[in-house]
Amino acid sequence: MKIAVLSRNANLYSTRRLKEAAEQRGHEVVVVDALKCYMNINMKENSIHVRGKELPQFDAIIPRIGASITFYGTAVLRQFEMMGVYPLNESVAITRSRDKLRSLQLLSRKGIGLPVTGFANQASNIPDLIEMVGGAPLVIKLLEGTQGIGVVLAETRKAAESVIEAFMGLNANIMVQEYIKEAGGADIRCFVIGDKVIAAMKRQAKPGEFRSNLHRGGTASIIRLTPEERLTAVRAAKTMGLNVAGVDILRSNHGPVVMEVNSSPGLEGIEGATGKDIAGKIIEFIEKNAQSKRTRTRGKG
């Protein structure tokens, strides 16, 4: 097959591993920078161009679209879809998963465990908003934040009020969530491909930090999931309509709760922690599904 990897940097670990895994299995791979693409959209024949040349027809495309280029990146991916290219993850599913609030609303509708979450627009609602999620301590998140940026733990009610007021004063979109203290600064990244969790790792925050992101100094280790955690991760990915997803869950006193569903999960941490060839399993999935053009049944909403 001829496979495109939609990535801004061919040297990134995940992009490099996917290219290597595909080439080892005899496929031709081209890394395409979404921001360098421009599109011809017409009623007869759609095309994508880079530096004055039309890109060839691909059999499949692996989107590695960063959060900062979601709008343009998914537009390029849609163009590939219109041209009959099989997407590992569909553009509509990526867009859906990138909207944190919408994601939680969809997961909630499916009865999937979540932290109690509040969302408001006016400062006059702040006292009720804090009570709604169980009071302080609580977590305040920027909807546009990634890799732990824009996530604040407010340990007292007064601190929570001040931070929420400050964000609202800047017209920033935020949500407020209950703090799952019993998680102990750790979360679990479940790597879902198709209908299975094929790998999982525990990410532990460094001392004095509650955010477990590896980019913020967290450490990763292998972990055994419970059947409920596996089911939760697969259901969350399916709700978003994603074939491949990194589902982040916390172990709470009332069972697993989903924090986020990532449509472009990194491979370095999970491959390093588990020793598994995740990139190879992704290529295997494409081989099994690209010819029939089978992707996730699109979720509603």
C-alpha positions in Angstrom: 0.0 0.0 0.0 0.9 3.6 -0.4 0.5 5.3 3.0 0.7 9.0 4.0 1.6 10.2 7.5 0.1 13.6 8.1 2.8 15.1 10.4 4.6 18.4 10.6 7.9 16.8 11.5 9.3 13.5 10.0 11.8 13.3 12.8 9.3 13.1 15.7 9.4 9.7 17.4 5.8 8.7 16.6 6.1 9.7 13.0 9.4 8.0 12.5 8.2 4.8 14.2 5.1 4.6 12.0 7.1 5.1 8.9 9.6 2.4 9.9 6.9 -0.1 10.9 5.0 0.4 7.6 8.2 0.1 5.5 9.2 -3.0 7.3 5.9 -4.5 6.1 6.6 -3.6 2.5 4.5 -0.4 2.3 5.5 2.9 0.6 5.3 5.8 3.1 5.3 9.5 2.5 5.3 12.1 5.4 3.1 15.1 4.5 3.1 18.4 6.4 -0.5 19.5 6.6 0.4 23.2 6.7 2.3 22.9 3.4 -0.7 21.5 1.7 -3.2 23.5 -0.4 -6.3 22.1 -1.9 -8.3 22.3 -5.1 -12.0 21.8 -4.3 -14.4 21.4 -7.2 -17.3 19.4 -8.4 -15.3 17.2 -10.7 -12.0 16.2 -9.2 -10.5 17.2 -5.8 -6.8 17.3 -5.3 -4.1 18.3 -2.8 -0.9 20.1 -3.7 2.5 20.8 -2.1 5.1 23.1 -3.6 3.4 23.3 -6.9 3.0 19.6 -7.3 -0.1 17.5 -7.0 0.2 14.7 -4.4 -0.3 11.2 -5.7 -3.2 9.0 -4.7 -2.7 7.2 -1.4 -4.4 4.1 -0.1 -4.4 5.2 3.6 -3.5 8.1 5.7 -2.4 8.3 9.3 -3.2 11.7 10.8 -0.8 13.0 13.4 -2.4 16.4 13.8 -1.2 18.6 16.7 -3.8 20.5 18.7 -2.5 23.9 17.5 -3.4 23.1 13.8 -6.6 21.2 14.4 -8.7 23.4 12.1 -6.4 23.3 9.1 -5.1 19.8 9.7 -8.6 18.3 9.8 -9.5 20.3 6.6 -6.6 18.7 4.8 -7.6 15.2 6.2 -11.2 15.8 5.0 -9.8 16.5 1.5 -8.0 13.1 1.5 -11.2 11.4 2.7 -13.1 13.0 -0.2 -10.5 11.6 -2.6 -11.2 8.1 -1.3 -8.2 7.7 1.0 -8.7 5.5 4.1 -8.2 7.5 7.3 -6.9 5.8 10.4 -9.0 8.3 12.3 -11.7 10.3 10.6 -11.6 14.1 10.5 -15.0 14.3 12.2 -13.8 12.1 15.1 -10.6 14.1 15.6 -12.6 17.3 15.7 -15.1 15.8 18.1 -12.3 14.6 20.5 -10.4 17.9 20.4 -13.5 19.7 21.9 -13.0 18.8 25.6 -16.4 20.0 26.7 -18.2 18.3 23.9 -16.3 15.1 24.5 -17.4 15.0 28.1 -21.0 15.6 27.1 -20.9 12.7 24.6 -19.2 10.4 27.1 -21.8 11.4 29.8 -24.6 10.6 27.4 -23.2 7.1 27.0 -23.0 6.6 30.8 -19.2 6.5 30.9 -17.6 7.4 34.2 -16.4 11.0 34.4 -15.2 13.5 37.1 -18.1 15.8 38.1 -17.6 18.7 35.7 -19.1 22.2 35.7 -19.2 24.9 33.0 -20.4 28.4 33.2 -20.2 31.8 31.5 -20.9 34.4 34.1 -18.9 35.2 37.3 -22.2 35.4 39.3 -22.4 31.6 38.9 -19.0 30.8 40.4 -20.3 30.0 43.9 -22.8 27.5 42.6 -20.2 26.1 40.1 -17.8 25.3 42.9 -20.5 23.6 45.0 -21.7 21.7 42.0 -18.3 19.8 41.7 -18.1 19.2 45.5 -16.2 22.2 46.6 -12.4 22.7 47.0 -9.9 21.3 46.2 -10.9 21.3 42.6 -9.3 21.4 39.2 -9.7 24.2 36.7 -8.9 23.6 33.0 -8.6 25.7 30.0 -10.6 24.0 27.2 -7.8 24.8 24.7 -4.9 23.5 26.9 -2.7 20.5 26.1 0.0 18.5 27.8 -1.1 19.8 31.2 -0.8 23.5 30.2 -3.7 25.6 31.5 -4.6 23.1 34.3 -4.7 24.5 37.8 -5.4 22.8 41.2 -7.2 25.2 43.5 -6.8 23.9 47.0 -9.2 26.3 48.7 -12.5 27.8 47.8 -11.0 31.3 47.8 -8.2 30.3 45.5 -10.8 28.6 43.2 -12.9 31.8 43.0 -9.9 33.9 42.3 -8.6 31.7 39.5 -12.0 31.2 37.8 -12.6 35.0 38.0 -9.2 35.6 36.4 -9.8 33.2 33.6 -13.3 34.6 33.0 -11.9 38.1 33.0 -9.6 37.1 30.1 -12.6 35.6 28.2 -11.0 32.2 28.4 -13.2 29.1 28.1 -12.7 26.9 31.2 -14.3 24.0 32.9 -14.2 23.0 36.6 -13.8 19.5 37.8 -13.8 17.6 41.0 -10.3 16.7 42.3 -9.9 12.9 42.4 -7.6 12.9 45.5 -7.5 9.1 45.7 -5.7 8.9 42.3 -2.6 10.1 44.1 -1.3 12.2 41.2 -1.4 9.2 38.8 -3.4 8.4 35.8 -3.5 5.5 33.3 -3.0 5.9 29.6 -4.9 3.2 27.7 -3.9 2.7 24.1 -6.9 1.6 22.1 -6.7 0.1 18.6 -10.0 -1.0 17.2 -12.0 -2.8 19.9 -9.0 -3.6 22.2 -6.7 -1.9 24.7 -3.4 -3.2 23.3 -1.2 -1.5 25.9 -1.5 0.6 29.1 0.9 2.5 31.3 0.6 4.3 34.6 1.9 7.9 34.6 2.9 9.2 38.0 3.4 12.9 38.7 6.7 14.0 40.2 6.7 15.0 43.9 4.8 18.3 44.5 3.0 18.1 41.1 -0.5 16.8 40.5 -0.3 16.7 36.7 1.1 13.4 35.5 2.0 14.3 31.9 5.4 12.9 30.9 6.2 16.3 29.3 6.0 17.7 32.9 8.4 15.3 34.5 6.0 12.4 35.1 7.2 8.8 35.1 5.7 5.9 33.2 5.4 2.3 34.2 3.5 -0.8 33.1 0.2 -1.5 34.8 -2.4 -4.2 34.8 -5.9 -3.0 33.9 -9.1 -4.3 35.4 -11.9 -5.5 33.1 -13.9 -2.4 33.9 -11.0 -0.1 33.0 -10.5 -1.9 29.6 -14.2 -1.6 28.8 -14.3 2.0 29.8 -11.4 2.9 27.5 -12.8 1.0 24.5 -16.3 2.6 25.0 -14.7 6.0 25.3 -12.8 5.6 22.0 -15.8 4.2 20.3 -18.0 7.1 21.5 -15.6 9.6 19.9 -15.5 7.5 16.7 -11.8 6.9 16.9 -10.1 3.7 15.6 -6.9 4.6 17.5 -6.9 6.6 20.7 -5.1 7.3 23.9 -7.7 7.2 26.7 -6.6 8.7 30.0 -8.4 7.5 33.1 -8.2 7.9 36.8 -8.9 5.3 39.5 -11.5 6.9 41.7 -13.5 5.6 44.7 -16.4 5.1 42.4 -14.6 3.3 39.6 -12.6 4.5 36.5 -13.3 8.0 35.3 -12.2 9.3 31.9 -10.2 12.5 31.8 -9.5 12.8 28.1 -9.6 10.9 24.8 -6.6 11.7 22.6 -6.8 11.2 18.9 -3.1 11.5 18.2 -1.5 9.6 21.2 2.3 9.6 21.3 4.1 6.3 20.9 7.4 7.0 22.7 6.1 6.8 26.3 3.8 3.7 25.8 6.4 1.8 23.7 9.1 2.5 26.2 7.0 1.5 29.2 5.5 -1.6 27.8 8.1 -2.8 25.3 5.4 -3.4 22.7 5.5 -2.6 19.0 2.6 -0.2 19.0 3.5 1.2 15.6 3.5 -2.2 14.1 0.0 -3.0 15.5 -1.3 0.3 14.0 0.0 -0.7 10.6 -1.6 -4.2 11.0 -4.9 -2.5 11.7 -4.7 -0.4 8.6 -3.8 -3.5 6.5 -7.0 -5.3 7.8 -9.3 -2.4 7.3 -8.1 0.0 4.5 -9.3 -2.2 1.6 -12.9 -2.3 2.9 -12.7 1.4 4.0 -14.0 0.3 7.4 -13.7 3.0 10.1 -15.6 3.6 13.3 -19.3 4.0 13.2 -19.5 7.8 13.6 -20.8 8.8 17.0 -23.7 11.2 17.4 -23.3 14.8 18.4 
